Structure formats: C-alpha cells, structure tokens
Amino acid sequence: MAEKKRLRNLRSKDDSYRIPSGCCIDSILGGGLETKVITQIYGPPGSGKTNFCMQAAVSAAAQGRKVVYVDTEAGHSFERLRQIAGDGYEDVLRSCIVFEPLSFDDQSFILKNLGRVLDDTFGLIVLDSAVSLYRLARDDETASQVNRELSAQMAMLSAVARKNNLAAVITNQVYPLDGDIEPVGGSILKYWSKAIVELTRKNGRREAILRRHRSMEENARVAFAIDGEGIRDGR
C-alpha cells in the first residue's frame, strides 16, 4: 500500500488540457497550448512572437488562470498589453507575475525557483525569449558550459510544467543558414519542445506553420495578421 501511494504521488496532478491562446493559431494546435509540455514559437524579428505570448497571457487570465511571464528582452510593453487586453487589462495585470532577468544566470535563477511562486491558480508560463541572454553569454570558450545550462533550464521548465499541469511557451530567435533560417539553440530547444510553431512573414503575408506536435498534423499552417488588438485571422 505504501508503495502504491508513493507511485500516485509521483504522478503529475491531472490529465493535460489545452489553454486557448485566443487567436487563430489555435487551429493548428488542436485548440490551444497543451499543458505539461513546452511549446516553442520561433521566427524572425517582427514576426509576431511576443504578440502571441501576450495574447496567450490575456486569454489565460480571462479563464481565471494566473501567468508567469519571463521577459528577457524588456519587450513586454504594458501599452501593447493594454491594447490586446482591452477592458480586461486590470484583471490581466492582477493575474500576471513579470520577471525581467538581466543575465543568463538570472534566467536560470528564476526558472530554478518557479516552484516557490506557483500554486493551483497558475495555468501558463511564458519565457520570451529563451535565447537572447543565452546568446550574450555564449562564445567559443563558454559554448559547452552555456549549452549545458540552457538544457538544464529547459529540463527545469519541463518538470515544472508536468508537475503543475501548466502550459509553457518559449520564444526563439533564428539565424540565416544556406538561404533559409534555422532556430537558435539547435537540438537543445528542439529536444525539449514537444510542439514547435514557426512564424513567417513574406511579402506582407504572415503564416504560422506547425513544425512539430505529438498529436496534430505537422506542417499545418494558418494565415494571420496583427492589428491594434493583437493577432487575428489573416485569410
């Protein structure tokens, strides 16, 4: 009996579910952001990554879920959040805890100690972006150490998401490679991300493309646009 109780305690709290992001990108994600896993959103500057994260935070707050928002680029514009949230802006502010790490070590400290602030009222963790401070810390001499630390951070984030039945979203940058683009972080972020969405912007047209998912059709895509109120259907 004691062994059975111990095994039950090792299970995460509840069955996974989806938290709608509140925009058309949900259509390629099966209805929203799946809990217990990391969803990676990558794309070039201005492709809509932060807009998506803010919209997801607003949507989670509207469902009565609190949000941890880790902003590594000081890109969390409260005026932009106000535009997206509309009349629900004050409720969103009350529902969000915002961290602004100044170094890659700060980022590690925050992720390592997330368990101290989380309770059953939280539904979403956003790390926007996962790699901006990583890129500043990484050079030829520190590459191996910094890569190990990035992997450790993702392991911590994944464990927190599973244990607390939360959706975790990370944004990622890109770099040019052979005439195309490649997400930063290589196999590290790819390994830990169970859902991966690429945001593109070409000739004025924006698309979200599902590059990886455990249960949805890969390479599904949806056109979207960004206006004053956030992300909307672009068809």
Contacts in CASP RR format, 6 or more apart in sequence:
PFRMAT RR
TARGET T0000
AUTHOR 0000-0000-0000
METHOD contacts of the structure
MODEL  1
MAEKKRLRNLRSKDDSYRIPSGCCIDSILGGGLETKVITQIYGPPGSGKT
NFCMQAAVSAAAQGRKVVYVDTEAGHSFERLRQIAGDGYEDVLRSCIVFE
PLSFDDQSFILKNLGRVLDDTFGLIVLDSAVSLYRLARDDETASQVNREL
SAQMAMLSAVARKNNLAAVITNQVYPLDGDIEPVGGSILKYWSKAIVELT
RKNGRREAILRRHRSMEENARVAFAIDGEGIRDGR
12 36 0 8 1.000
12 162 0 8 1.000
12 163 0 8 1.000
12 164 0 8 1.000
12 165 0 8 1.000
13 120 0 8 1.000
13 163 0 8 1.000
13 164 0 8 1.000
13 165 0 8 1.000
14 165 0 8 1.000
16 34 0 8 1.000
16 35 0 8 1.000
16 36 0 8 1.000
16 37 0 8 1.000
16 165 0 8 1.000
17 34 0 8 1.000
17 35 0 8 1.000
17 165 0 8 1.000
18 29 0 8 1.000
18 30 0 8 1.000
18 31 0 8 1.000
18 32 0 8 1.000
18 33 0 8 1.000
18 34 0 8 1.000
18 35 0 8 1.000
18 167 0 8 1.000
19 32 0 8 1.000
19 33 0 8 1.000
19 35 0 8 1.000
19 56 0 8 1.000
19 59 0 8 1.000
19 60 0 8 1.000
19 63 0 8 1.000
19 65 0 8 1.000
19 123 0 8 1.000
19 124 0 8 1.000
19 167 0 8 1.000
20 26 0 8 1.000
20 31 0 8 1.000
20 32 0 8 1.000
20 33 0 8 1.000
20 59 0 8 1.000
20 63 0 8 1.000
21 29 0 8 1.000
21 32 0 8 1.000
21 33 0 8 1.000
21 52 0 8 1.000
21 55 0 8 1.000
21 56 0 8 1.000
21 59 0 8 1.000
22 55 0 8 1.000
22 56 0 8 1.000
22 58 0 8 1.000
22 59 0 8 1.000
23 52 0 8 1.000
23 55 0 8 1.000
23 224 0 8 1.000
23 230 0 8 1.000
23 231 0 8 1.000
23 232 0 8 1.000
24 222 0 8 1.000
24 224 0 8 1.000
24 231 0 8 1.000
24 232 0 8 1.000
24 233 0 8 1.000
24 234 0 8 1.000
25 52 0 8 1.000
25 197 0 8 1.000
25 208 0 8 1.000
25 222 0 8 1.000
25 224 0 8 1.000
25 231 0 8 1.000
26 32 0 8 1.000
27 222 0 8 1.000
28 197 0 8 1.000
28 208 0 8 1.000
28 209 0 8 1.000
28 210 0 8 1.000
28 216 0 8 1.000
28 220 0 8 1.000
28 221 0 8 1.000
28 222 0 8 1.000
29 39 0 8 1.000
29 195 0 8 1.000
29 197 0 8 1.000
29 210 0 8 1.000
29 213 0 8 1.000
29 216 0 8 1.000
30 215 0 8 1.000
30 216 0 8 1.000
33 39 0 8 1.000
33 56 0 8 1.000
33 124 0 8 1.000
33 167 0 8 1.000
33 169 0 8 1.000
33 195 0 8 1.000
34 167 0 8 1.000
34 194 0 8 1.000
34 195 0 8 1.000
34 214 0 8 1.000
35 123 0 8 1.000
35 161 0 8 1.000
35 165 0 8 1.000
35 166 0 8 1.000
35 167 0 8 1.000
36 161 0 8 1.000
36 162 0 8 1.000
36 165 0 8 1.000
36 166 0 8 1.000
37 158 0 8 1.000
37 161 0 8 1.000
37 162 0 8 1.000
37 167 0 8 1.000
37 168 0 8 1.000
37 193 0 8 1.000
37 194 0 8 1.000
37 195 0 8 1.000
37 214 0 8 1.000
38 154 0 8 1.000
38 157 0 8 1.000
38 158 0 8 1.000
38 161 0 8 1.000
38 168 0 8 1.000
38 169 0 8 1.000
38 170 0 8 1.000
38 192 0 8 1.000
38 193 0 8 1.000
38 194 0 8 1.000
38 195 0 8 1.000
39 167 0 8 1.000
39 168 0 8 1.000
39 169 0 8 1.000
39 170 0 8 1.000
39 193 0 8 1.000
39 194 0 8 1.000
39 195 0 8 1.000
39 196 0 8 1.000
39 197 0 8 1.000
40 130 0 8 1.000
40 169 0 8 1.000
40 170 0 8 1.000
40 171 0 8 1.000
40 172 0 8 1.000
40 183 0 8 1.000
40 189 0 8 1.000
40 190 0 8 1.000
40 193 0 8 1.000
40 195 0 8 1.000
40 196 0 8 1.000
40 197 0 8 1.000
41 49 0 8 1.000
41 52 0 8 1.000
41 53 0 8 1.000
41 169 0 8 1.000
41 170 0 8 1.000
41 171 0 8 1.000
41 172 0 8 1.000
41 197 0 8 1.000
41 199 0 8 1.000
42 49 0 8 1.000
42 171 0 8 1.000
42 172 0 8 1.000
42 173 0 8 1.000
42 174 0 8 1.000
42 183 0 8 1.000
42 184 0 8 1.000
42 196 0 8 1.000
42 197 0 8 1.000
42 198 0 8 1.000
42 199 0 8 1.000
43 49 0 8 1.000
43 172 0 8 1.000
43 173 0 8 1.000
43 174 0 8 1.000
43 181 0 8 1.000
43 183 0 8 1.000
43 198 0 8 1.000
43 199 0 8 1.000
43 200 0 8 1.000
44 173 0 8 1.000
44 174 0 8 1.000
44 181 0 8 1.000
44 201 0 8 1.000
45 173 0 8 1.000
46 201 0 8 1.000
47 199 0 8 1.000
47 200 0 8 1.000
47 201 0 8 1.000
47 206 0 8 1.000
48 199 0 8 1.000
48 206 0 8 1.000
48 226 0 8 1.000
48 231 0 8 1.000
49 128 0 8 1.000
49 129 0 8 1.000
49 171 0 8 1.000
49 199 0 8 1.000
50 75 0 8 1.000
50 76 0 8 1.000
50 128 0 8 1.000
50 171 0 8 1.000
51 80 0 8 1.000
51 84 0 8 1.000
51 226 0 8 1.000
51 230 0 8 1.000
51 231 0 8 1.000
52 169 0 8 1.000
52 171 0 8 1.000
52 199 0 8 1.000
52 231 0 8 1.000
53 69 0 8 1.000
53 126 0 8 1.000
53 128 0 8 1.000
53 169 0 8 1.000
53 171 0 8 1.000
54 76 0 8 1.000
54 80 0 8 1.000
54 81 0 8 1.000
54 84 0 8 1.000
54 230 0 8 1.000
55 84 0 8 1.000
55 230 0 8 1.000
55 231 0 8 1.000
56 124 0 8 1.000
56 126 0 8 1.000
56 167 0 8 1.000
56 169 0 8 1.000
57 67 0 8 1.000
57 69 0 8 1.000
57 81 0 8 1.000
57 92 0 8 1.000
57 95 0 8 1.000
57 96 0 8 1.000
57 124 0 8 1.000
57 126 0 8 1.000
58 81 0 8 1.000
58 84 0 8 1.000
58 85 0 8 1.000
58 88 0 8 1.000
58 92 0 8 1.000
60 66 0 8 1.000
60 67 0 8 1.000
60 95 0 8 1.000
60 123 0 8 1.000
60 124 0 8 1.000
60 167 0 8 1.000
61 67 0 8 1.000
61 85 0 8 1.000
61 88 0 8 1.000
61 91 0 8 1.000
61 92 0 8 1.000
61 95 0 8 1.000
61 96 0 8 1.000
62 88 0 8 1.000
62 91 0 8 1.000
64 95 0 8 1.000
64 121 0 8 1.000
65 95 0 8 1.000
65 121 0 8 1.000
65 122 0 8 1.000
65 123 0 8 1.000
65 124 0 8 1.000
66 95 0 8 1.000
66 96 0 8 1.000
66 97 0 8 1.000
66 121 0 8 1.000
66 122 0 8 1.000
66 123 0 8 1.000
66 124 0 8 1.000
67 95 0 8 1.000
67 96 0 8 1.000
67 97 0 8 1.000
67 122 0 8 1.000
67 123 0 8 1.000
67 124 0 8 1.000
67 125 0 8 1.000
67 126 0 8 1.000
68 96 0 8 1.000
68 97 0 8 1.000
68 99 0 8 1.000
68 114 0 8 1.000
68 117 0 8 1.000
68 118 0 8 1.000
68 122 0 8 1.000
68 124 0 8 1.000
68 125 0 8 1.000
68 126 0 8 1.000
69 76 0 8 1.000
69 96 0 8 1.000
69 97 0 8 1.000
69 98 0 8 1.000
69 99 0 8 1.000
69 126 0 8 1.000
69 128 0 8 1.000
70 98 0 8 1.000
70 99 0 8 1.000
70 100 0 8 1.000
70 101 0 8 1.000
70 107 0 8 1.000
70 110 0 8 1.000
70 111 0 8 1.000
70 125 0 8 1.000
70 126 0 8 1.000
70 127 0 8 1.000
70 128 0 8 1.000
71 98 0 8 1.000
71 99 0 8 1.000
71 100 0 8 1.000
71 128 0 8 1.000
72 100 0 8 1.000
72 101 0 8 1.000
72 107 0 8 1.000
72 127 0 8 1.000
72 128 0 8 1.000
72 129 0 8 1.000
72 130 0 8 1.000
72 132 0 8 1.000
72 133 0 8 1.000
73 128 0 8 1.000
73 129 0 8 1.000
73 132 0 8 1.000
74 100 0 8 1.000
75 128 0 8 1.000
76 98 0 8 1.000
76 100 0 8 1.000
76 128 0 8 1.000
81 89 0 8 1.000
81 92 0 8 1.000
82 89 0 8 1.000
83 228 0 8 1.000
83 229 0 8 1.000
83 230 0 8 1.000
84 228 0 8 1.000
84 229 0 8 1.000
84 230 0 8 1.000
85 91 0 8 1.000
85 92 0 8 1.000
86 229 0 8 1.000
97 117 0 8 1.000
99 110 0 8 1.000
101 107 0 8 1.000
101 109 0 8 1.000
101 110 0 8 1.000
101 133 0 8 1.000
102 133 0 8 1.000
103 133 0 8 1.000
103 136 0 8 1.000
103 137 0 8 1.000
104 133 0 8 1.000
104 134 0 8 1.000
104 136 0 8 1.000
104 137 0 8 1.000
104 146 0 8 1.000
104 149 0 8 1.000
106 133 0 8 1.000
107 127 0 8 1.000
107 133 0 8 1.000
107 134 0 8 1.000
107 153 0 8 1.000
108 149 0 8 1.000
108 152 0 8 1.000
108 153 0 8 1.000
111 127 0 8 1.000
111 153 0 8 1.000
111 156 0 8 1.000
111 157 0 8 1.000
111 160 0 8 1.000
112 156 0 8 1.000
114 125 0 8 1.000
114 156 0 8 1.000
114 157 0 8 1.000
114 160 0 8 1.000
115 160 0 8 1.000
115 164 0 8 1.000
118 160 0 8 1.000
118 164 0 8 1.000
118 166 0 8 1.000
120 164 0 8 1.000
122 164 0 8 1.000
122 166 0 8 1.000
123 164 0 8 1.000
123 165 0 8 1.000
123 166 0 8 1.000
123 167 0 8 1.000
124 166 0 8 1.000
124 167 0 8 1.000
124 168 0 8 1.000
124 169 0 8 1.000
125 157 0 8 1.000
125 160 0 8 1.000
125 161 0 8 1.000
125 166 0 8 1.000
125 167 0 8 1.000
125 168 0 8 1.000
125 169 0 8 1.000
126 168 0 8 1.000
126 169 0 8 1.000
126 170 0 8 1.000
127 157 0 8 1.000
127 168 0 8 1.000
127 169 0 8 1.000
127 170 0 8 1.000
127 171 0 8 1.000
128 169 0 8 1.000
128 170 0 8 1.000
128 171 0 8 1.000
129 170 0 8 1.000
129 171 0 8 1.000
129 172 0 8 1.000
129 173 0 8 1.000
130 150 0 8 1.000
130 153 0 8 1.000
130 154 0 8 1.000
130 170 0 8 1.000
130 171 0 8 1.000
130 172 0 8 1.000
130 189 0 8 1.000
131 150 0 8 1.000
131 172 0 8 1.000
131 173 0 8 1.000
131 184 0 8 1.000
131 185 0 8 1.000
131 189 0 8 1.000
132 173 0 8 1.000
134 146 0 8 1.000
134 150 0 8 1.000
134 184 0 8 1.000
134 185 0 8 1.000
135 173 0 8 1.000
135 184 0 8 1.000
137 146 0 8 1.000
138 146 0 8 1.000
138 147 0 8 1.000
147 185 0 8 1.000
147 188 0 8 1.000
150 185 0 8 1.000
150 188 0 8 1.000
150 189 0 8 1.000
151 188 0 8 1.000
151 191 0 8 1.000
151 192 0 8 1.000
154 170 0 8 1.000
154 188 0 8 1.000
154 189 0 8 1.000
154 191 0 8 1.000
154 192 0 8 1.000
155 192 0 8 1.000
157 168 0 8 1.000
157 170 0 8 1.000
157 192 0 8 1.000
158 168 0 8 1.000
158 192 0 8 1.000
160 166 0 8 1.000
160 168 0 8 1.000
161 167 0 8 1.000
161 168 0 8 1.000
170 189 0 8 1.000
170 193 0 8 1.000
172 183 0 8 1.000
172 184 0 8 1.000
172 185 0 8 1.000
172 189 0 8 1.000
173 183 0 8 1.000
173 184 0 8 1.000
174 181 0 8 1.000
174 182 0 8 1.000
174 183 0 8 1.000
174 184 0 8 1.000
175 181 0 8 1.000
175 182 0 8 1.000
175 184 0 8 1.000
176 182 0 8 1.000
183 189 0 8 1.000
183 190 0 8 1.000
190 196 0 8 1.000
190 212 0 8 1.000
193 212 0 8 1.000
194 212 0 8 1.000
194 213 0 8 1.000
194 214 0 8 1.000
195 210 0 8 1.000
195 212 0 8 1.000
195 213 0 8 1.000
195 214 0 8 1.000
195 216 0 8 1.000
196 210 0 8 1.000
196 211 0 8 1.000
196 212 0 8 1.000
196 213 0 8 1.000
197 208 0 8 1.000
197 209 0 8 1.000
197 210 0 8 1.000
197 211 0 8 1.000
198 208 0 8 1.000
198 209 0 8 1.000
198 211 0 8 1.000
199 206 0 8 1.000
199 207 0 8 1.000
199 208 0 8 1.000
199 209 0 8 1.000
200 206 0 8 1.000
200 207 0 8 1.000
200 208 0 8 1.000
200 209 0 8 1.000
205 223 0 8 1.000
206 223 0 8 1.000
206 224 0 8 1.000
206 225 0 8 1.000
206 226 0 8 1.000
206 234 0 8 1.000
207 221 0 8 1.000
207 222 0 8 1.000
207 223 0 8 1.000
207 224 0 8 1.000
208 221 0 8 1.000
208 222 0 8 1.000
208 224 0 8 1.000
209 219 0 8 1.000
209 220 0 8 1.000
209 221 0 8 1.000
210 216 0 8 1.000
210 217 0 8 1.000
210 218 0 8 1.000
210 219 0 8 1.000
210 220 0 8 1.000
210 221 0 8 1.000
211 218 0 8 1.000
211 219 0 8 1.000
212 218 0 8 1.000
222 233 0 8 1.000
222 235 0 8 1.000
223 233 0 8 1.000
223 234 0 8 1.000
223 235 0 8 1.000
224 231 0 8 1.000
224 232 0 8 1.000
224 233 0 8 1.000
224 234 0 8 1.000
225 231 0 8 1.000
225 232 0 8 1.000
225 233 0 8 1.000
225 234 0 8 1.000
226 232 0 8 1.000
END
